């Protein structure tokens, strides 16, 4: 049995909790929160503790799944927790992954730990598709489109702005860019030409709309490179129209095998619950991290570095017979 703990109990933490309950080879040994544990009720009945008690569980935990945000939380906490735990995280600020992963790799090797980083669906599953598609169709161009759907990382970045009570950020692909990718036009798009973003925000009484709008639209790594519309709504409207967390997207590679012979590869995703699906990926990655650790492999690993069978709870014979 793989003993897994959860650090953070927002939407992603709940998704991990749900996924663990569906995994017969794993169990949740505890959920750790910055809130008062008495005020947090887990969706599965798992025990909830204060985050200050987390190191009391280091000898009871095989893997700790970090469910904090990528904007401020994970860059501050991931390496520190890795000193005492094997970890999994869903860090999703693409531009900062190289530096982030180097820091984790150095820490993991120094303290004899194993971690998997950036293991959501993008980065994560979409990353694997991009690499595989690029490997098998050399003469072509790859495109990634997200949405329309809720970006948890972008939503969390807006929520951390002072004066913001609630926020949600949608990523919306531009239909002309998607059409061109499928047609094999091999056009080069800027990020602004591929997507735009919509933010719906509930402010407290003291916050200024104009200042908050400008802060969001100029936020580097999140919104500054996109056309972004910011809408301020009441809490009632937010709960009525923006309480769900769907998402999806496509990785598309179009190219030719020889003159006049086109090929289009597509990996597609649609989910009604971004955090629950991402939680399922994190749990599979926790299984993989556990297997890596048991083999004595220390350091920071991405989806590129791990055999696919490590993510599965099936034995090798079943995997070959059923999936090959």
Backbone bond lengths (Angstrom), bond angles and torsions (degrees), N, CA, C in turn:
res aa  C-N    CA-C-N  psi(-1)  N-CA   C-N-CA  omega(-1)  CA-C   N-CA-C  phi
1 X - - - 1.462 - - 1.527 110.10 -
2 X 1.323 116.68 130.78 1.459 121.93 179.64 1.522 108.46 -92.81
3 X 1.318 116.40 122.70 1.461 121.72 -178.62 1.526 109.70 -92.21
4 X 1.323 116.16 118.79 1.458 122.04 -174.72 1.523 109.44 -120.78
5 X 1.325 116.46 136.37 1.455 122.43 173.37 1.527 109.15 -114.44
6 X 1.323 115.68 157.26 1.463 122.31 -176.82 1.522 108.46 -120.50
7 X 1.328 117.18 125.21 1.466 122.06 176.93 1.527 108.52 -105.65
8 X 1.323 115.51 107.11 1.454 121.49 -177.79 1.516 110.37 103.28
9 X 1.340 115.74 133.33 1.464 118.10 -175.85 1.517 111.47 -132.52
10 X 1.335 114.38 54.21 1.453 120.55 168.05 1.522 108.42 -89.45
11 X 1.319 115.99 -150.50 1.467 119.74 -177.96 1.525 112.44 -60.78
12 X 1.329 116.87 -43.40 1.463 119.79 -179.58 1.521 111.01 -67.09
13 X 1.322 117.03 -43.49 1.459 119.90 178.68 1.515 112.00 -58.04
14 X 1.315 116.10 -40.16 1.468 119.80 176.57 1.525 110.65 -64.59
15 X 1.342 116.72 -39.44 1.456 120.33 177.80 1.518 112.06 -61.86
16 X 1.327 117.19 -40.88 1.459 121.58 177.32 1.528 110.03 -64.74
17 X 1.307 117.09 -43.08 1.461 122.37 179.11 1.531 110.84 -57.78
18 X 1.329 116.15 -45.62 1.472 121.38 179.19 1.519 110.70 -63.49
19 X 1.339 116.65 -43.62 1.468 120.49 -178.40 1.522 111.63 -66.57
20 X 1.320 117.61 -36.66 1.461 120.40 178.13 1.526 111.60 -62.54
21 X 1.317 116.07 -37.76 1.464 119.54 -179.54 1.527 110.94 -64.49
22 X 1.327 117.43 -25.21 1.465 121.58 -179.95 1.524 112.54 -88.33
23 X 1.322 117.61 -2.32 1.468 122.01 -175.22 1.525 109.47 -106.44
24 X 1.321 116.32 108.18 1.469 121.15 -174.01 1.522 112.68 -66.82
25 X 1.338 117.49 -21.95 1.464 120.54 -177.68 1.519 112.86 -93.50
26 X 1.340 117.22 6.54 1.454 120.54 -175.03 1.521 110.30 -135.61
27 X 1.321 115.08 157.64 1.462 119.52 174.34 1.526 109.51 -146.97
28 X 1.311 115.05 150.42 1.462 121.11 178.80 1.525 109.27 -89.03
29 X 1.333 116.27 118.01 1.465 120.14 179.60 1.516 112.14 -89.27
30 X 1.335 117.08 -10.37 1.453 118.96 178.07 1.515 112.68 166.19
31 X 1.314 114.32 151.22 1.461 123.34 174.75 1.516 107.07 -112.54
32 X 1.335 116.94 133.75 1.458 121.05 -175.88 1.525 109.54 -119.28
33 X 1.332 115.29 127.64 1.454 121.07 -171.86 1.521 110.91 -132.70
34 X 1.358 115.15 151.73 1.461 120.22 173.71 1.525 111.34 -79.23
35 X 1.319 115.85 -17.98 1.463 120.11 177.84 1.529 110.57 -76.72
36 X 1.313 116.37 171.89 1.463 119.97 173.50 1.523 108.01 -65.48
37 X 1.335 118.46 120.03 1.468 119.76 -177.08 1.526 113.51 -56.47
38 X 1.312 116.75 -28.36 1.471 119.43 179.89 1.520 112.08 -69.01
39 X 1.338 116.30 -19.21 1.467 120.31 179.89 1.528 112.90 -92.93
40 X 1.339 117.50 -1.40 1.468 121.96 -176.37 1.525 109.39 -114.21
41 X 1.311 116.40 120.57 1.465 122.05 177.15 1.518 108.62 -112.26
42 X 1.313 116.94 122.05 1.459 120.41 -178.51 1.522 110.35 -74.69
43 X 1.318 116.28 152.05 1.461 120.48 -177.40 1.521 112.00 -73.16
44 X 1.328 117.39 -17.46 1.469 120.72 -177.78 1.524 113.49 -111.48
45 X 1.326 116.22 -3.43 1.459 119.27 -175.99 1.516 113.93 90.51
46 X 1.328 118.21 6.27 1.463 121.35 177.39 1.528 110.36 -63.76
47 X 1.313 115.97 149.12 1.465 121.16 -178.23 1.523 110.53 -70.95
48 X 1.333 116.01 143.76 1.463 122.63 -177.84 1.524 109.19 -118.42
49 X 1.345 115.75 134.24 1.458 122.07 -177.85 1.529 109.83 -131.67
50 X 1.326 114.81 164.03 1.462 120.05 174.48 1.516 109.68 -72.81
51 X 1.326 116.72 143.36 1.455 120.27 -178.80 1.526 111.02 -62.37
52 X 1.324 117.27 -24.32 1.463 120.42 177.68 1.525 112.62 -65.58
53 X 1.329 117.05 -16.66 1.468 121.34 -179.83 1.521 112.95 -96.16
54 X 1.328 117.52 4.12 1.459 119.93 -168.45 1.525 112.95 -62.25
55 X 1.318 117.89 -36.12 1.465 119.41 -176.68 1.521 112.24 -73.35
56 X 1.320 117.99 -13.12 1.460 120.22 172.98 1.528 111.18 -67.73
57 X 1.328 116.38 -14.25 1.467 121.41 -176.38 1.528 112.82 -106.92
58 X 1.330 117.76 9.53 1.463 118.18 -173.86 1.526 112.68 -66.34
59 X 1.318 117.92 -27.43 1.465 120.02 177.96 1.524 112.22 -89.73
60 X 1.334 117.11 -2.40 1.458 121.76 178.81 1.524 111.65 -108.56
61 X 1.336 116.44 -0.64 1.467 121.73 -171.99 1.518 110.76 -120.70
62 X 1.325 116.45 125.45 1.466 120.66 175.42 1.524 111.70 -82.17
63 X 1.332 116.08 -39.31 1.470 121.32 -179.72 1.519 108.98 -144.27
64 X 1.322 116.26 135.57 1.461 122.89 175.12 1.521 108.56 -106.96
65 X 1.331 117.29 122.92 1.461 121.67 178.46 1.529 108.40 -94.06
66 X 1.326 116.34 120.20 1.463 122.14 -176.99 1.524 109.15 -91.11
67 X 1.316 116.51 120.01 1.467 121.42 -174.40 1.514 112.48 -114.15
68 X 1.321 117.08 26.26 1.455 121.14 176.55 1.510 111.20 -83.59
69 X 1.330 115.87 170.87 1.449 122.05 -179.31 1.514 112.63 -78.80
70 X 1.327 115.50 157.88 1.459 121.16 -177.64 1.518 113.32 -82.80
71 X 1.327 117.37 -21.81 1.460 119.54 -175.12 1.524 112.18 -69.33
72 X 1.314 117.05 -48.60 1.465 120.84 -173.66 1.528 113.74 -127.11
73 X 1.327 117.59 -33.41 1.459 120.88 -170.91 1.529 112.93 -76.03
74 X 1.322 117.35 -63.02 1.464 120.42 -173.96 1.531 113.56 -58.92
75 X 1.339 119.93 -40.18 1.467 117.95 178.09 1.525 113.22 -60.58
76 X 1.331 117.47 -24.58 1.458 121.30 -178.83 1.522 112.95 -92.83
77 X 1.328 117.84 -31.12 1.467 120.76 -169.27 1.523 115.24 -109.47
78 X 1.333 118.15 -26.46 1.469 119.78 -170.51 1.531 112.22 -60.65
79 X 1.318 117.66 -48.30 1.464 120.17 -177.76 1.520 111.66 -66.52
80 X 1.332 117.36 -36.35 1.461 120.15 179.51 1.522 111.36 -65.39
81 X 1.316 117.21 -44.55 1.470 120.63 179.74 1.519 111.35 -69.34
82 X 1.322 117.34 -28.17 1.461 121.53 179.02 1.526 111.77 -66.54
83 X 1.285 118.06 -19.48 1.465 120.64 177.11 1.526 111.59 -64.88
84 X 1.334 116.42 -26.75 1.464 120.82 -175.99 1.518 114.58 -116.67
85 X 1.337 117.94 -14.58 1.456 121.75 -174.48 1.525 111.16 -135.58
86 X 1.323 116.87 148.92 1.458 120.77 158.63 1.528 106.29 -70.56
87 X 1.316 117.94 137.02 1.466 119.59 -172.21 1.527 112.64 -131.94
88 X 1.322 113.79 160.38 1.460 123.85 170.17 1.519 107.03 -132.13
89 X 1.328 118.04 138.91 1.458 119.75 174.65 1.523 110.40 -141.53
90 X 1.328 115.15 167.49 1.462 121.81 -178.61 1.525 110.92 -118.38
91 X 1.320 116.96 36.30 1.467 122.05 -179.44 1.525 110.12 -52.16
92 X 1.336 117.72 125.99 1.465 119.63 -170.03 1.522 115.25 -128.68
93 X 1.324 118.08 17.05 1.462 119.65 174.22 1.527 107.60 -85.81
94 X 1.325 116.11 93.21 1.462 121.73 -169.15 1.524 112.71 -52.31
95 X 1.315 117.58 -44.04 1.464 120.42 -174.66 1.528 112.55 -65.37
96 X 1.325 116.82 -22.70 1.465 120.37 -176.07 1.525 113.25 -103.22
97 X 1.322 117.59 1.60 1.470 120.43 -178.38 1.529 112.79 -60.58
98 X 1.342 120.86 -43.81 1.473 118.33 -178.68 1.528 113.33 -56.77
99 X 1.333 117.67 -48.28 1.460 120.31 -179.82 1.528 110.82 -67.52
100 X 1.309 116.55 -40.87 1.466 121.56 179.37 1.532 110.38 -60.66
101 X 1.307 117.10 -46.66 1.463 120.50 -176.99 1.524 111.49 -68.15
102 X 1.323 117.63 -35.38 1.469 119.75 177.57 1.524 110.90 -62.46
103 X 1.320 116.55 -42.64 1.466 120.24 179.02 1.518 111.06 -62.86
104 X 1.341 116.56 -42.69 1.457 119.87 179.04 1.522 111.44 -66.57
105 X 1.313 117.45 -40.31 1.460 120.52 -179.26 1.524 110.90 -62.96
106 X 1.325 116.13 -43.29 1.467 119.98 178.32 1.527 110.97 -62.47
107 X 1.322 116.48 -43.63 1.465 120.56 -179.05 1.523 111.15 -66.51
108 X 1.335 116.62 -45.51 1.462 120.50 -178.14 1.528 111.17 -60.88
109 X 1.304 117.39 -44.10 1.461 120.09 -179.19 1.527 111.78 -69.25
110 X 1.314 116.64 -35.52 1.468 120.12 179.33 1.526 111.13 -66.16
111 X 1.343 116.77 -38.39 1.461 120.10 -175.31 1.530 112.96 -103.67
112 X 1.321 117.44 7.63 1.456 120.85 176.07 1.512 114.41 68.99
113 X 1.348 116.64 38.56 1.460 121.52 -177.26 1.529 111.19 -117.51
114 X 1.309 114.05 168.69 1.464 122.33 179.95 1.516 108.87 -125.53
115 X 1.318 117.72 135.77 1.462 119.11 175.91 1.520 110.18 -141.82
116 X 1.327 113.98 154.02 1.448 121.37 168.52 1.518 107.25 -118.33
117 X 1.325 116.32 133.10 1.458 121.19 -174.99 1.528 110.22 -121.44
118 X 1.319 115.51 154.51 1.474 122.60 175.28 1.527 111.36 53.76
119 X 1.335 116.31 55.96 1.461 120.55 -171.99 1.528 114.12 -108.87
120 X 1.328 117.95 22.95 1.458 119.31 175.35 1.520 111.61 -75.42
121 X 1.342 115.83 -152.83 1.468 117.03 177.56 1.521 111.96 -91.02
122 X 1.331 118.15 -23.78 1.454 120.61 167.14 1.524 109.22 -159.10
123 X 1.342 115.54 106.30 1.458 128.81 3.48 1.535 112.05 -70.48
124 X 1.329 114.90 155.11 1.453 121.61 -179.08 1.509 110.68 136.77
125 X 1.333 116.56 -108.74 1.465 120.21 -178.60 1.525 111.95 -60.84
126 X 1.333 116.92 -43.77 1.463 119.63 179.45 1.530 110.85 -64.62
127 X 1.317 116.84 -33.44 1.464 120.78 177.89 1.521 110.11 -61.75
128 X 1.340 115.91 -45.26 1.463 120.14 179.22 1.524 110.98 -62.27
129 X 1.340 116.46 -40.99 1.463 119.99 178.75 1.523 110.74 -64.00
130 X 1.321 117.62 -42.58 1.468 120.31 179.89 1.532 111.13 -59.99
131 X 1.337 115.94 -45.03 1.462 119.67 -179.11 1.526 111.33 -65.98
132 X 1.329 116.79 -44.97 1.462 120.43 -179.52 1.529 111.14 -63.62
133 X 1.331 117.18 -46.24 1.463 120.71 -179.32 1.530 111.26 -61.87
134 X 1.325 116.23 -41.39 1.461 120.58 179.01 1.521 110.88 -64.82
135 X 1.331 116.51 -31.99 1.468 120.43 -177.68 1.518 112.44 -73.61
136 X 1.341 116.98 -35.26 1.474 119.35 -172.60 1.525 113.37 -97.55
137 X 1.322 118.07 -18.25 1.466 121.34 177.42 1.529 107.64 -125.75
138 X 1.334 115.42 87.33 1.454 119.74 -169.35 1.519 113.19 -73.12
139 X 1.317 117.51 -32.90 1.467 120.60 -176.68 1.527 108.46 -97.18
140 X 1.327 116.26 84.60 1.453 119.51 -176.90 1.511 112.17 -174.56
141 X 1.316 115.74 -170.13 1.463 122.15 -179.04 1.524 108.86 -140.37
142 X 1.333 115.91 141.11 1.460 121.44 -177.37 1.529 110.88 -107.59
143 X 1.323 114.53 146.47 1.465 122.05 178.69 1.533 108.71 -136.29
144 X 1.318 115.40 144.09 1.459 120.45 173.40 1.521 108.57 -123.35
145 X 1.318 115.30 129.44 1.465 121.03 177.11 1.525 108.51 -123.69
146 X 1.340 115.57 137.87 1.463 121.45 179.39 1.529 109.62 -117.27
147 X 1.313 115.72 136.35 1.452 120.20 170.84 1.524 113.52 95.47
148 X 1.348 113.78 -169.99 1.453 124.77 4.37 1.514 109.92 -69.86
149 X 1.324 114.48 131.60 1.438 118.53 -179.99 1.510 111.78 -172.86
150 X 1.338 114.34 177.85 1.456 121.84 -175.74 1.524 110.11 -89.14
151 X 1.309 116.53 123.36 1.458 121.49 172.39 1.523 108.57 -90.19
152 X 1.341 116.30 115.36 1.461 119.48 -180.00 1.523 111.65 -65.90
153 X 1.346 116.45 -41.80 1.456 119.03 -178.78 1.516 112.33 -63.36
154 X 1.332 117.11 -43.24 1.459 120.57 179.26 1.528 110.73 -69.63
155 X 1.324 117.06 -38.10 1.464 120.25 177.66 1.528 110.31 -63.11
156 X 1.336 116.57 -43.32 1.471 119.82 179.56 1.521 111.26 -64.25
157 X 1.335 116.70 -35.70 1.464 119.84 179.15 1.523 110.85 -63.01
158 X 1.336 116.89 -39.51 1.468 120.24 178.04 1.532 110.48 -70.50
159 X 1.319 117.48 -39.24 1.465 120.84 -179.15 1.519 112.43 -61.07
160 X 1.342 116.42 -26.86 1.458 120.13 -177.78 1.526 113.10 -80.81
161 X 1.330 117.71 -4.71 1.463 120.96 177.67 1.524 109.34 -73.46
162 X 1.318 118.88 130.25 1.469 120.68 178.44 1.522 111.28 -55.40
163 X 1.323 116.15 134.56 1.455 121.55 179.32 1.516 114.71 94.30
164 X 1.325 117.39 -9.11 1.462 121.33 179.40 1.534 109.15 -90.80
165 X 1.337 116.44 121.90 1.463 121.41 178.00 1.518 111.46 -88.39
166 X 1.304 116.37 -45.55 1.465 122.42 178.67 1.527 108.48 -141.47
167 X 1.322 115.53 150.55 1.465 118.40 178.41 1.517 110.04 -159.82
168 X 1.306 115.03 149.60 1.455 121.24 173.70 1.520 108.21 -144.73
169 X 1.321 116.17 140.23 1.460 121.72 -177.73 1.521 109.35 -122.15
170 X 1.325 115.16 123.75 1.459 121.12 177.79 1.524 109.87 -102.04
171 X 1.324 115.91 138.93 1.450 122.39 171.12 1.518 108.13 -102.80
172 X 1.329 116.71 130.94 1.467 121.09 -174.75 1.525 109.30 -127.30
173 X 1.345 118.66 119.59 1.465 120.17 177.33 1.518 111.39 -74.28
174 X 1.306 116.27 148.14 1.461 121.09 176.38 1.537 108.60 -86.09
175 X 1.320 115.78 124.60 1.468 120.54 -172.01 1.520 113.19 -61.78
176 X 1.338 117.53 -33.67 1.465 118.87 -179.84 1.524 111.50 -66.86
177 X 1.336 116.99 -33.83 1.462 120.22 178.67 1.528 111.02 -71.19
178 X 1.337 117.06 -41.02 1.467 120.72 177.66 1.522 110.06 -62.42
179 X 1.316 116.78 -43.36 1.464 121.72 -179.50 1.541 110.46 -62.05
180 X 1.309 116.41 -41.14 1.464 120.23 -179.56 1.527 111.36 -67.04
181 X 1.340 116.85 -36.22 1.462 120.26 179.35 1.525 110.93 -65.13
182 X 1.332 116.87 -45.44 1.459 120.40 179.33 1.529 111.71 -66.57
183 X 1.300 116.82 -30.47 1.465 120.40 -179.14 1.518 112.98 -77.10
184 X 1.330 116.38 -8.48 1.460 119.30 179.78 1.507 114.02 73.99
185 X 1.334 117.08 29.57 1.463 119.79 -178.91 1.531 112.87 -73.40
186 X 1.340 115.98 -16.64 1.470 122.19 178.24 1.524 112.92 55.22
187 X 1.325 115.13 39.71 1.461 120.21 177.59 1.526 110.32 -80.69
188 X 1.316 115.52 152.09 1.457 121.54 173.67 1.527 108.48 -95.38
189 X 1.332 116.40 126.96 1.453 121.53 179.87 1.521 109.83 -115.97
190 X 1.312 117.12 143.04 1.458 120.53 165.58 1.521 107.60 -76.66
191 X 1.330 117.44 164.43 1.465 119.87 177.85 1.530 110.46 -60.93
192 X 1.312 116.56 -32.85 1.466 120.92 179.71 1.527 111.59 -67.81
193 X 1.336 116.25 -32.06 1.456 120.31 -179.89 1.528 112.58 -78.81
194 X 1.333 117.03 -17.54 1.468 120.83 -178.19 1.531 113.08 -92.96
195 X 1.330 117.38 -34.27 1.465 121.08 -174.54 1.518 110.62 -143.97
196 X 1.320 114.89 158.95 1.460 120.60 163.11 1.520 107.89 -132.22
197 X 1.323 116.58 169.87 1.465 120.68 -174.62 1.523 110.69 -128.17
198 X 1.330 114.38 147.14 1.456 122.04 175.98 1.526 108.47 -126.23
199 X 1.323 115.90 129.24 1.463 121.22 178.21 1.528 109.70 -118.53
200 X 1.323 115.66 133.39 1.452 121.81 174.83 1.525 107.10 -116.79
201 X 1.335 115.37 124.12 1.455 121.06 -166.97 1.530 110.72 -131.38
202 X 1.324 114.77 136.84 1.462 122.22 171.00 1.528 107.20 -108.63
203 X 1.327 116.85 121.92 1.459 121.95 -179.30 1.522 111.19 -102.19
204 X 1.325 115.73 154.23 1.458 117.95 169.05 1.531 109.02 -79.48
205 X 1.317 116.47 172.80 1.465 121.56 -170.25 1.520 112.98 -64.25
206 X 1.317 117.83 -25.94 1.467 120.91 -173.73 1.530 113.17 -89.88
207 X 1.334 117.50 -12.24 1.463 120.51 -174.71 1.525 111.53 -78.90
208 X 1.312 115.70 150.29 1.460 122.50 -179.45 1.528 109.62 -101.54
209 X 1.335 117.25 126.17 1.463 121.10 -176.47 1.525 112.22 -63.79
210 X 1.330 117.63 -48.19 1.466 120.41 -176.50 1.525 111.17 -62.22
211 X 1.313 115.99 -42.81 1.461 119.70 -179.36 1.529 111.01 -66.36
212 X 1.329 116.19 -41.85 1.461 119.98 179.44 1.518 111.31 -66.05
213 X 1.334 117.18 -41.42 1.467 120.95 178.86 1.531 110.69 -59.91
214 X 1.317 116.40 -45.84 1.455 120.06 -179.02 1.531 111.02 -66.45
215 X 1.325 116.68 -37.70 1.473 121.09 178.65 1.527 109.70 -61.22
216 X 1.328 116.36 -45.55 1.473 120.45 -179.69 1.514 110.46 -63.61
217 X 1.321 117.22 -50.87 1.460 121.19 -173.36 1.524 113.06 -65.57
218 X 1.330 116.89 -22.89 1.467 120.39 -178.95 1.527 112.76 -101.32
219 X 1.334 118.14 7.79 1.460 121.49 -176.02 1.531 110.42 -70.79
220 X 1.349 118.04 115.76 1.469 120.05 -178.87 1.528 111.45 -66.54
221 X 1.327 116.17 150.47 1.467 125.16 179.29 1.527 113.12 71.96
222 X 1.330 117.31 -9.09 1.462 119.69 -177.99 1.530 112.85 -122.58
223 X 1.346 117.35 -56.48 1.458 119.09 -172.34 1.529 114.80 -126.35
224 X 1.310 118.03 -17.87 1.468 119.80 -170.88 1.530 113.03 -64.93
225 X 1.320 117.93 -25.35 1.461 120.71 -178.40 1.522 113.07 -90.86
226 X 1.331 117.79 2.76 1.467 122.05 -175.81 1.522 111.10 -122.73
227 X 1.324 116.70 153.60 1.461 120.23 163.82 1.525 106.55 -70.60
228 X 1.309 116.49 121.94 1.466 121.26 -173.87 1.515 110.13 -128.70
229 X 1.321 116.04 125.26 1.458 122.18 173.95 1.523 108.98 -100.72
230 X 1.320 115.88 131.35 1.462 121.51 -179.59 1.523 108.68 -116.07
231 X 1.323 116.11 122.96 1.457 122.12 -179.12 1.526 109.28 -117.55
232 X 1.315 116.03 128.58 1.458 121.02 177.46 1.529 108.39 -98.21
233 X 1.332 115.80 125.31 1.463 121.32 -174.18 1.524 109.34 -130.17
234 X 1.317 115.13 164.41 1.455 120.31 175.82 1.526 110.19 -74.33
235 X 1.305 116.07 161.74 1.458 119.71 178.53 1.527 110.83 -63.76
236 X 1.318 116.09 -35.87 1.468 120.42 179.34 1.532 110.51 -63.62
237 X 1.341 116.71 -46.23 1.461 119.83 179.13 1.517 110.81 -64.85
238 X 1.317 117.26 -38.77 1.461 121.01 179.62 1.525 110.37 -60.68
239 X 1.321 117.00 -48.34 1.466 120.55 -177.77 1.523 111.51 -67.13
240 X 1.323 116.57 -30.22 1.457 120.22 -179.21 1.522 112.02 -76.05
241 X 1.336 117.04 -41.44 1.464 120.20 -170.32 1.529 115.70 -111.61
242 X 1.345 117.82 -11.41 1.465 118.73 -172.15 1.539 112.71 -135.73
243 X 1.309 116.97 29.14 1.460 120.30 -178.88 1.526 112.88 -90.20
244 X 1.327 117.71 -14.25 1.460 120.94 -179.11 1.534 110.29 -88.70
245 X 1.327 115.91 162.97 1.463 120.02 -173.45 1.531 112.09 -131.79
246 X 1.339 117.29 57.56 1.468 119.75 178.22 1.530 111.13 -77.88
247 X 1.320 115.80 159.74 1.466 119.74 173.37 1.531 108.78 -164.24
248 X 1.305 114.80 -179.85 1.449 120.94 179.59 1.512 110.05 169.72
249 X 1.317 114.87 -171.98 1.456 118.55 178.88 1.508 111.66 163.60
250 X 1.330 115.02 -176.58 1.455 122.00 -177.07 1.512 110.45 -143.62
251 X 1.336 115.59 140.07 1.458 122.12 162.93 1.522 106.08 -105.45
252 X 1.317 116.42 124.45 1.471 121.78 -176.99 1.529 108.27 -126.15
253 X 1.325 115.41 129.72 1.472 119.22 170.30 1.518 107.70 -126.32
254 X 1.308 116.13 123.28 1.459 121.39 178.63 1.518 108.73 -119.15
255 X 1.333 115.49 141.55 1.452 119.22 -179.46 1.509 110.76 -172.89
256 X 1.310 115.36 -164.47 1.464 120.74 -178.35 1.528 109.44 -128.59
257 X 1.332 115.69 148.30 1.465 120.95 172.40 1.521 110.56 -91.55
258 X 1.319 115.85 -30.48 1.467 122.43 170.38 1.522 106.17 -158.91
259 X 1.312 117.78 176.21 1.468 121.30 -173.85 1.535 111.16 -54.77
260 X 1.335 115.43 123.74 1.451 121.45 176.26 1.507 115.65 81.70
261 X 1.341 119.10 0.91 1.466 122.22 -178.14 1.532 109.65 -115.35
262 X 1.322 114.95 100.89 1.456 121.62 -174.13 1.532 111.50 -88.31
263 X 1.325 114.79 152.55 1.469 122.85 171.27 1.519 107.85 -138.75
264 X 1.326 116.10 138.53 1.461 121.25 174.38 1.528 108.03 -125.26
265 X 1.308 117.09 125.27 1.465 123.71 175.71 1.515 108.49 -106.88
266 X 1.342 117.18 139.89 1.460 120.84 -179.25 1.521 110.01 -142.02
267 X 1.322 115.69 132.30 1.456 122.99 169.43 1.518 106.12 -117.65
268 X 1.327 117.33 121.19 1.460 120.49 -170.56 1.518 111.09 -124.46
269 X 1.320 115.89 147.16 1.456 122.22 -179.99 1.520 110.32 -139.25
270 X 1.327 115.77 137.88 1.455 121.75 169.99 1.516 107.71 -143.73
271 X 1.314 117.28 124.99 1.456 121.11 -178.61 1.524 110.66 -137.25
272 X 1.311 116.03 141.34 1.462 120.75 175.95 1.521 111.95 -76.32
273 X 1.337 117.10 -19.02 1.464 120.53 -178.78 1.518 109.86 -137.48
274 X 1.307 115.78 99.12 1.461 121.39 176.09 1.533 111.65 -54.61
275 X 1.343 119.95 -50.94 1.470 118.81 -177.13 1.517 113.85 -66.81
276 X 1.322 118.16 -34.76 1.461 118.79 179.57 1.524 110.92 -69.78
277 X 1.335 116.88 -40.88 1.462 119.15 177.84 1.528 110.56 -67.01
278 X 1.337 116.66 -43.66 1.461 120.19 177.73 1.520 110.51 -62.29
279 X 1.332 117.14 -36.91 1.458 120.74 175.84 1.510 112.32 -60.35
280 X 1.340 116.30 -38.69 1.454 120.22 176.80 1.518 112.26 -63.59
281 X 1.327 116.80 -39.04 1.467 120.45 177.20 1.528 109.98 -65.94
282 X 1.322 117.31 -42.28 1.463 121.04 -179.80 1.523 111.45 -62.48
283 X 1.319 117.11 -37.52 1.469 120.70 179.05 1.528 110.38 -68.17
284 X 1.335 117.37 -42.37 1.466 119.75 175.48 1.525 110.68 -60.71
285 X 1.331 116.69 -38.87 1.460 121.00 178.21 1.525 111.24 -67.59
286 X 1.332 116.79 -34.22 1.470 119.88 176.12 1.524 110.26 -63.02
287 X 1.317 116.61 -38.67 1.471 120.44 176.06 1.526 109.90 -62.54
288 X 1.332 116.11 -43.80 1.461 120.11 179.28 1.521 111.45 -64.09
289 X 1.335 116.89 -42.65 1.465 120.46 179.37 1.531 110.72 -62.00
290 X 1.314 116.10 -39.17 1.476 120.87 177.75 1.531 110.08 -61.53
291 X 1.341 117.33 -44.93 1.464 120.99 -179.44 1.530 110.97 -65.83
292 X 1.333 117.27 -39.93 1.454 120.32 176.43 1.527 110.98 -60.90
293 X 1.334 115.17 -44.12 1.458 120.28 -179.43 1.523 111.41 -62.65
294 X 1.329 116.30 -41.97 1.461 120.50 -179.36 1.529 111.43 -64.93
295 X 1.322 116.93 -26.06 1.460 121.09 176.65 1.525 112.49 -86.26
296 X 1.339 115.99 2.45 1.456 120.61 177.19 1.510 114.66 80.97
297 X 1.328 117.36 16.13 1.466 121.29 -179.00 1.532 109.36 -89.47
298 X 1.308 117.08 118.60 1.457 122.38 -177.08 1.525 110.21 -113.58
299 X 1.322 115.91 147.76 1.455 120.88 -179.60 1.512 110.90 129.32
300 X 1.334 115.66 -171.47 1.465 122.23 -178.54 1.527 108.84 -105.47
301 X 1.330 115.73 130.12 1.454 121.95 -174.43 1.529 110.60 -124.59
302 X 1.330 115.33 142.47 1.462 121.11 173.46 1.523 108.66 -105.69
303 X 1.333 116.43 179.62 1.461 119.97 177.83 1.528 111.75 -62.65
304 X 1.327 117.91 -21.09 1.455 121.22 179.10 1.531 112.26 -71.52
305 X 1.319 116.92 -21.19 1.460 121.67 -167.96 1.526 114.31 -99.55
306 X 1.322 117.89 -2.99 1.459 121.19 -168.47 1.531 110.30 -121.49
307 X 1.352 118.70 131.91 1.467 119.94 174.35 1.526 111.00 -58.08
308 X 1.316 116.88 140.74 1.461 120.96 -177.32 1.524 112.29 -57.05
309 X 1.326 116.97 -35.06 1.461 119.02 -175.93 1.526 112.15 -66.17
310 X 1.340 118.00 -19.68 1.459 120.08 179.01 1.531 111.86 -67.07
311 X 1.324 116.93 -23.72 1.463 120.02 179.80 1.531 111.92 -78.22
312 X 1.304 116.75 -16.60 1.464 121.60 -171.89 1.519 112.14 -96.54
313 X 1.328 115.19 151.26 1.460 120.80 172.54 1.534 111.51 -93.64
314 X 1.343 117.23 5.01 1.466 121.65 177.90 1.527 110.44 -85.56
315 X 1.341 116.46 153.66 1.459 119.25 175.79 1.532 109.69 -80.49
316 X 1.326 115.48 163.32 1.466 120.75 -173.48 1.521 112.42 -60.71
317 X 1.329 117.49 -38.91 1.464 119.81 -179.11 1.523 110.66 -63.29
318 X 1.322 116.64 -43.53 1.474 120.86 178.35 1.528 110.37 -63.06
319 X 1.317 116.67 -43.18 1.463 121.32 -178.20 1.522 110.40 -60.83
320 X 1.329 116.41 -46.41 1.474 119.14 -179.25 1.508 112.03 -66.71
321 X 1.315 116.66 -40.53 1.459 121.16 -177.90 1.522 111.70 -69.27
322 X 1.336 117.41 -37.03 1.456 121.45 -170.78 1.520 114.09 -95.10
323 X 1.321 117.51 -37.56 1.454 120.33 -169.15 1.523 114.31 -110.17
324 X 1.321 117.54 -15.45 1.460 118.33 -174.56 1.535 111.21 -75.48
